[in-house]
Amino acid sequence: MRSTPRHWRTWATAVTTAVATVVSAGVAGATPRGGDGLSPDITAIMAKPAYQYAQWGLLEIDDETGEVIHSQFPDQFFIPGSTAKLVSVSATWHALGGDHRFTTPVQAVGDRDGSALDGSLVVVAQGDLTMGGRTKPDGSVAYTPIDHTYANDVPGATLTPENPLAGLDEIAGQVRDSGITEVRGDVAVDSRLFTSFPELDPSPTPLIINDNVIDLLSTATTPGQPAQLSWRPQVAPYQVESTVQTVAAGGPTDIAVSASPDGTRISLSGTIAADAQPTLRISAVQDPAAFGRTALIEALARAGVTVTAPPTGPNPDHLVPASYDGTQRVAAYVSPVYAQYAKLILKVSHNLGANLGICLMAVTAGSHQCADGFPVLTDFLRQAGIDPSQVQLLDGRGGNPVDRVTPRVENQILHYWQGTSEATRFRDAQPILGVDGLLAFVCEGCPTCPGKGKVWAKTGTVAGFDAVNQRVAVGADTIGGYLDAGHGRLHTFYLAVNGASAPDIEGVIQIGNDLARIAGLLQEQAEARNHS
């Protein structure tokens, strides 16, 4: 990172390889069993200097019996970080259904003249999170432990191998298969599905291609020579130039990104060490509708369909009809099931996807205003028998200053899923300690790793630069979810620390490791208790 103060605001709810937050499930009003304190190895972690002025919260419950195993401040508000996604994703999942698929149609507006369309093609955007850009051959959605959307702020972000334009290529092929080889008009994107609001950051859009970012990958060459650059998706009129230089092994890898106001001229500068891994950066797409329109026109050309209108320029909103009565559907992209998108959001803490859920809930209520998704979320909590006053949210990702949850409400949400037919699918959508998602690297370099493969937990962090002490103030680090307690039983848990501090990003990662280790120790102790 070039400048700690500059990056920490952006990183405020970014996730690290070992940072987590999840909740404990259980029965409201359950009574802790007497004398069941935390083990010395757990209290030793909590007593580290990083937590001198911090507040811990913990609730662990036997999901089968409702017995409270551990409890510290279960009804106190804590800053949740990205464990707020357990609330928003749960509500979206409930509103849409885990097997819901997004169908994005392309309508031919005009008259057919043989293989030509005298008119325009209109893509009716439906809020599909990936538009085929992460879909694997088996229909699942690909992810890496540290997602490319975090590349500018968290070390180690990598790309999935899938083609980010795959959905548009499929649509273009369908248009050609419909018999159209020429469009004597234009291509437009209908983005009327919903309108976002400022507190949703990153802001969802009805059409999303490659998470609305350009990927920029620098690879070291020989010291003193320019680094190799590759970037995707390559769509006009976007251009990228790089002055990144390769320096000696062990030297600094420090790459900055800048872009023109419209986002179409991107520059990379800085250095990469000769022994460094390829280093990823991203640049935002400023106009997703215009970007998607151009990308589709280019995909149509690859499929053998010509379009009269110039491929670049603003999205021609005026060509979108009031309704599609009498028009012909000539293509449609059908997404994977929503449960796969939920898995992506939870495994990598996908901020755009979590915020998108708020907008999609509004659509289910017949609204085009994303803010109307919150009443749907509130109704879900009430239907689940959960008191909504235990939740404060102004976004879906857990990045707003007002966001708060109690350990009890997170427990209740996890407990709710255990009583549904989606219990296993929801649990497996969480990062698994030492295995995948944001908990994949927790066990690296650790000969013994308590809880490996037996803790399913969402992750979350809120951090910012403390200018007084020239260090990182960790507003929240949290981990929680499900513990394998043996004999087919599960415990739900929520562990949070608010108000810790660290000298740098490595210190923040260590705090995340501390919480993950506590979660692992809780799992081992739960399993031992049920085997005794």
Secondary structure, DSSP 8 states (H G I E B T S, - for coil): ---HHHHHHHGGG---TT---------TT--B-TT----HHHHHHHTSGGGTT-EEEEEEEETTT--EEEEESTTS-B--GGGHHHHHHHHHHHHH-TT-EEEEEEEEEEEEETTEEEEEEEEE---BSSTTTTB-TTS-B---SS-GGGTTTSTT----SS-TTHHHHHHHHHHHHTT--EESS-EEEE-TT-B--TTSSS---SB-SGGGEEEEEEE--STTSB-EEEEE---TT-EEEE--EEE-TTS--EEEEEE-TTS-EEEEEEEEETTS--EEEEEE-S-HHHHHHHHHHHHHHHTT-EESS-SSSS--GGGS-S--TT-EEEEEEEEEEHHHHHHHHHHHT-HHHHHHHHHHHHHHTT-SBGGGHHHHHHHHHHHTT--GGGEE-SSSSS-STT-EE-HHHHHHHHHHHHTSTTHHHHHHTS-BTTTSGGGTTTTTT-SS-TTTTTEEEEEEEEEEEETTTTEEEEEEEEEEEEEEEETTEEEEEEEEEESEEESSHHHHHHHHHHHHHHHHHHHHHHHHHHH-
